[in-house]
Amino acid sequence: MKKSILILFLLSCFSSVLIAQQKQLTIKDAVIGQWQDLYPSYIKQLKWRDKTDFYTFTENNNLVQSGVSSSKSDTLIYLNDINNVLHNNTIDSIINFPSYTWKDKNSIQFSYKNHFLVYNVTSKKFDINISYDKKAENVDVCDETFNIAYTIDNNLYIVDKTSKISTVTNDEDKDFVNGQIASRNEFGIYKGTFWSPKGNYLAFYRKDNHDVKNFPLIDITKREAEVENTKYPMAGMSSEHISLGVYNVATGKILFIEGEDTTSEKYLTNISWGPNEKYIYIAVLNREQNHMKLNKYDIATGKLVKTLFEEKSDKYVEPQHTLTFLKTKPNEFLYQTRKDGYNHIYIYNTAGKLIEKLTKGDYEVTDILGFDLNETNLFYVSTQQSPIERHVYKVNIKTGKVIKLTKKTGTHNCKLNKNGKYLIDTYSNTKIPRVYNIITNKGEIVKNLLTSDNPLKDYTLGEMEIGTIKAADGKTNIYYRLIKPVNFDPNKKYPAIIYVYGGPHAQLINNRWLGNARMWQYYMAQKGYVMLTVDNRGSANRGLEFENVIFRQCGVNEMADQMKGIDFLKSLGYVDMNRIGVHGWSYGGFMTTSLITNYPDIFKVAVAGGPVIDWKYYEVMYGERYMDKPDENPEGYKNASLIDKAKDLKGKLLIIQGGIDKTVVFQNSLSFIRECVKNNIPVDYFIYPRAKHNVRGYDRIHLMDKVSNYFDDYLK
Amino acid sequence: MKKSILILFLLSCFSSVLIAQQKQLTIKDAVIGQWQDLYPSYIKQLKWRDKTDFYTFTENNNLVQSGVSSSKSDTLIYLNDINNVLHNNTIDSIINFPSYTWKDKNSIQFSYKNHFLVYNVTSKKFDINISYDKKAENVDVCDETFNIAYTIDNNLYIVDKTSKISTVTNDEDKDFVNGQIASRNEFGIYKGTFWSPKGNYLAFYRKDNHDVKNFPLIDITKREAEVENTKYPMAGMSSEHISLGVYNVATGKILFIEGEDTTSEKYLTNISWGPNEKYIYIAVLNREQNHMKLNKYDIATGKLVKTLFEEKSDKYVEPQHTLTFLKTKPNEFLYQTRKDGYNHIYIYNTAGKLIEKLTKGDYEVTDILGFDLNETNLFYVSTQQSPIERHVYKVNIKTGKVIKLTKKTGTHNCKLNKNGKYLIDTYSNTKIPRVYNIITNKGEIVKNLLTSDNPLKDYTLGEMEIGTIKAADGKTNIYYRLIKPVNFDPNKKYPAIIYVYGGPHAQLINNRWLGNARMWQYYMAQKGYVMLTVDNRGSANRGLEFENVIFRQCGVNEMADQMKGIDFLKSLGYVDMNRIGVHGWSYGGFMTTSLITNYPDIFKVAVAGGPVIDWKYYEVMYGERYMDKPDENPEGYKNASLIDKAKDLKGKLLIIQGGIDKTVVFQNSLSFIRECVKNNIPVDYFIYPRAKHNVRGYDRIHLMDKVSNYFDDYLK
């Protein structure tokens, strides 16, 4: 006690000196600064120039070029030059250099407003300049023909190089939706149109939403509030009927794969064109999500040619990767699946025969970067080194020999050039903010492009450590990240806050800059909190078994593991176990509310954002994968429901909701509040009126300030 | 300072003794207890037996009778007897004695579920037993014929004694609404059907809502939330078109007064039948609400016979009282208006000639109780004694002589018996919880029925005083009510909370039990707050000029007067002026939010419930009366709007909203929150998901606990 007073005294004596050396994170730093002033310096829009050993990036809004063997950089394209050509076409000036890709060695392509443009570096002119409707959405350009597919409202159109518009679909009934994302972005679906390799066909999703209920959201920006309905099929309810149409650009005819479907509720995932445009491949998953068929269909008839292979599970099958056909062997393709427990790369042929398992072991492949020339080696990223690191490897297709290309501990992100000779390797770890190197395809560093300074060097941050503890099963190692308060004194007792997500498809702890923590956690450590995060079982990149412990019992094992985090906090000796808080969003909001209601004597203060309160209010695709239907798993739904738990709440709980959240609809949080009111349980609530599932932009400063203040008011 | 420590010491020494003597109000006491255990004892359903000097009331669920000259009470009707007859009619038992009225000397009438019943005291049988549709709403029984008018959905029906149902209207289009309240209960409109004196006609409102926009409210109790639309015309917007239909019971024909109206937006208020059923009188008010015509219409033709008189104002005219025709002179009627500055009673004849101004002076008539036999004297209630008291007077119609009948200071509420000889006088004042006396029509007390004990005698309440201060105009006396903290010590500094309403049609301070304060204010005084309420200019029962200072500038003068309350608090010397809070609901929520944003250095903590944030979001009738249309008064709307003021907020503000509030729609509060977020201003918010404009029942304990905790957390 006396010691701490002495320290306080000394601190106050030297405070003016200290202030000069040690800057304090503000809430704005903590929220926005991490991505702005306090972001490690970076190279903008760094890309390999197509089929060369040159790379380009933007600087002062011009495109600059350098090369593997160059010691200098040259400006390749001045934005002014582009703007001059734009003006000839009476298009407004571009302010910031556009988001480009190299179309070929001598031209970049980009979209600007409602124009698609291919700019030739040599001629300084547009090779292609196509305008499309200003109301166009889901714009998808065919690389071969430059035909542009787009949607307006619920229909699909194509405009060609000559500005001729073709109407692909013409549905007046808005419950038919064409060319848009299906299945709410689950199953690796992130678009609704798929050009065939040569551009002769356009495959597209067609959703029949007649049986899907609307969830009403309210637009308060109108003088009199208006309803915005969003199709939101909840677990167990009637869902959308998905068909895949194939539009023949030459004939203008549409043929539906296996006919148009208006009754069944299967999922058509990972649409993949065969190289010769004769076949299309679909990973067809049943609504129960436990039986996937990889089907090959004939474009001429729309009929099934063959089921290449099937995957079944007593829990769930989750296809997430399209097929990548080999150029050198057009009847073989790369396929990724977790069927053997971890995500690995396989080569199958179009007869459905397994040719080779390219990667194997108790780790996950997280990305495929591409082949070298002649497809001798495949480059990929995996967790083989450590679940919290990412390294790049190459595997020889013939020999199966694997070589690790990235050396430095941490998280690597590489871009392979087209000829497969070089990679731009960007990495960071908990000590290194960011480094850009060019490495050869053997892993040798040939050029350093940038080594970022530590943008936080003037700040004193709480000490961060990453380690493992045992999960509640007593055997699995799970990762934690601990941030100690600034000016930590082991003889003091500190309040602690658990920041949690806990659901599938996310990993919060990595060996990268800041340990992958949001800077807010350091901000809170600066205020004197111990900040802990635990990636419980159920979270990402640890394999199928690690993840699927949540099946039919969301929250149960995740909470058990988080409570191991509580034991860990206790073991530290410097945490005041009477001042434990918890905060999380979305699945983390569910976890937060679950923890404070299930362990009311442990958690004193909680802030839950956009929480799922009862899985029966969540959507079909994600919900049924993990929880089955409500009538198939009544016990699981009941155990996970927080409505009945509201009466057990003892601590301070603030629930925050986006006013137009289409992901976790407000019925969740309001049902919980209603139950608290009925049981006379104090609870707090806040709405961000115009926020969707996350509060973004500058509004997020307000949000995190509110979250921080809540802990300061009741936990500090 | 030392003194207060001594007191604390003494208090702690004697605390066990004190606890025995002094009970503490709980939050439940403060919210529900005021109307239950802590309510002064009362006589249930006390009524004069028709045309007699006997009175009846319910006791142990039976009907008991006593008389002016009786010293004892007798059970007149056993509920069992009624239930026995009910069973003969296969109707379920009544649990609590029904809400009855004396139909005549020997029979009571009441409704039970979907039955209308007249029970004969002598025969112990039902003289009348009519069942109506279980879905019936707006049930209106004709006293003469026992025909029962009712609505189902948007249509109007009549059922007669023989159970024959007549369909009065048959609109499939739900935008036509028949037989329901028009103009959202403004202008004294509290029902939509009007039986003629002999029951040959039924007048009814017909609303054409085609031009009125819907406000969407959300029902979260369904599995997938559903929209409940409510017709909500906002100030300046298209409003409902109101017609008055007259249904001829004999012919089944409907005739519309001046034809059916589908275009204009005038108000048809205070529908009054002439005694002979030949004419109907309507106070027709233009949409601008500054020109009223009292019109007499011929029932045979629906045409205007004559405009009896008109009232105009450069501010507003607000007709609120139907005509009461004299029995002895059927061509004369009582009429109430504030045209001379205060609400007074006038006698006009049906030619529109003013016969007599019955009451006059700088006070308001607040109620008419009725005549004695032969209509010699009219009994009424007024504020003549004091604006915060209510006394009963009688005025001789011929001589104009006024006699005050109630003597005791305070608030009297009287029931006159039919022969005009006696009144039951119920009163209370700040010292007397409740007394029931029978007095003669000369004011002599002839019998005491009940003198209630003080239900709070075991509690120590903060000392309450009522007084006046000068309004901001420097001349008007306005009333305040101050409640000091329990165990008040003038040498201490206390935080203070202003409880405010401030809008028209309400008066918070009266010389009645508890000073008319909600018990929550005593609860807060018990916690150590000084509680102040000021009835600013704009509030009720002080005359037209006092009220209409708010015209076109809601909030301006009301705030100026509340700030005089702040000066008053300062003058007391024992209020910590750095700890001033404010709380109010509805107009009081508007005032609360106005005060903390306009005087951010005065008010540190505020809780605003269901606040109007911008009058453009409020409804046509009330909104335009006080503020005109937005395009007629842009400055007034802008000044009153709190959206622009959000950025000025410095203190802690909690806004509370009913999730299905149809009165002050949630767009108000959410717009303010949105603006706070945009400006990065901390603010708090809470929704009672299933509450309308007020949070009622047991949920209100949760509400007031939340309000109290907010002050405890940030002001105490």
Chai-1 contact restraints between the chains, C-beta under 6 A:
chainA,res_idxA,chainB,res_idxB,connection_type,confidence,min_distance_angstrom,max_distance_angstrom,comment,restraint_id
A,K213,B,E224,contact,1.0,0.0,6.0,A-B,restraint_1
A,F215,B,E224,contact,1.0,0.0,6.0,A-B,restraint_2
A,P216,B,I218,contact,1.0,0.0,6.0,A-B,restraint_3
A,P216,B,A225,contact,1.0,0.0,6.0,A-B,restraint_4
A,P216,B,V227,contact,1.0,0.0,6.0,A-B,restraint_5
A,I220,B,Q667,contact,1.0,0.0,6.0,A-B,restraint_6
A,I220,B,L670,contact,1.0,0.0,6.0,A-B,restraint_7
A,E224,B,K213,contact,1.0,0.0,6.0,A-B,restraint_8
A,A225,B,P216,contact,1.0,0.0,6.0,A-B,restraint_9
A,A225,B,Q667,contact,1.0,0.0,6.0,A-B,restraint_10
A,V227,B,P216,contact,1.0,0.0,6.0,A-B,restraint_11
A,V227,B,V227,contact,1.0,0.0,6.0,A-B,restraint_12
A,Q667,B,I220,contact,1.0,0.0,6.0,A-B,restraint_13
A,Q667,B,A225,contact,1.0,0.0,6.0,A-B,restraint_14
A,L670,B,I220,contact,1.0,0.0,6.0,A-B,restraint_15
A,L670,B,P689,contact,1.0,0.0,6.0,A-B,restraint_16
A,I673,B,P689,contact,1.0,0.0,6.0,A-B,restraint_17
A,R674,B,P689,contact,1.0,0.0,6.0,A-B,restraint_18
A,R674,B,R690,contact,1.0,0.0,6.0,A-B,restraint_19
A,V677,B,D699,contact,1.0,0.0,6.0,A-B,restraint_20
A,V677,B,H702,contact,1.0,0.0,6.0,A-B,restraint_21
A,N680,B,I701,contact,1.0,0.0,6.0,A-B,restraint_22
A,N680,B,H702,contact,1.0,0.0,6.0,A-B,restraint_23
A,Y685,B,F686,contact,1.0,0.0,6.0,A-B,restraint_24
A,Y685,B,I687,contact,1.0,0.0,6.0,A-B,restraint_25
A,F686,B,Y685,contact,1.0,0.0,6.0,A-B,restraint_26
A,I687,B,Y685,contact,1.0,0.0,6.0,A-B,restraint_27
A,P689,B,L670,contact,1.0,0.0,6.0,A-B,restraint_28
A,P689,B,I673,contact,1.0,0.0,6.0,A-B,restraint_29
A,P689,B,R674,contact,1.0,0.0,6.0,A-B,restraint_30
A,R690,B,R674,contact,1.0,0.0,6.0,A-B,restraint_31
A,D699,B,V677,contact,1.0,0.0,6.0,A-B,restraint_32
A,I701,B,N680,contact,1.0,0.0,6.0,A-B,restraint_33
A,H702,B,V677,contact,1.0,0.0,6.0,A-B,restraint_34
A,H702,B,N680,contact,1.0,0.0,6.0,A-B,restraint_35
